Each structure stands twice: as C-alpha cells, then as structure tokens.
C-alpha cells in the first residue's frame, strides 16, 4: 500500500477542532462551517499531491496546503501557498 492510499482510505475519519475550523476558514478565506468536507473534497481531488513527512500528511492542491495528522486524521491547518 502506498502512503497516498492510507490517507485516501481514511477520509471518513477526517476531523478538526473548533479552533481548527476558525483557522482553516481564515487561512483559506472560505465562508463555510463544514471545512472538513471541503478539505476531504480537495484531498480526494485528482490534482492533489499527497506527501507524508514525519507525523503529518501534507496535501498540495488548488494553490493551498492542507496539513493532517497521520495518526489521528485531524486536520491541523490549511493555508495558501
């Protein structure tokens, strides 16, 4: 199994904290409260480049980077490149 598939297979486990929602909305300039679905859609995009470095996944897609903890599948942050 490749590292890409591990994150993609666990998209249903993605979640974030209340502060994570605020941080992601601010950093990506989005107006939705459902940032988990937004991030899941971006991660599953065919243009997404997924890399694991240490304990985190880094997903580059649509001029943004989404950072996900590899063990808990918590979306830590997302920001523009």
Buried (B, 14 or more C-beta within 10 A) or exposed (E): EEEBEBBBEEBEEBEBEEEBBEBBBEBBEBEEEEBBEBBBEBBBEEEBEBEBEEEBBBBBBEEBBBBBEBEEBBBBBBEEE
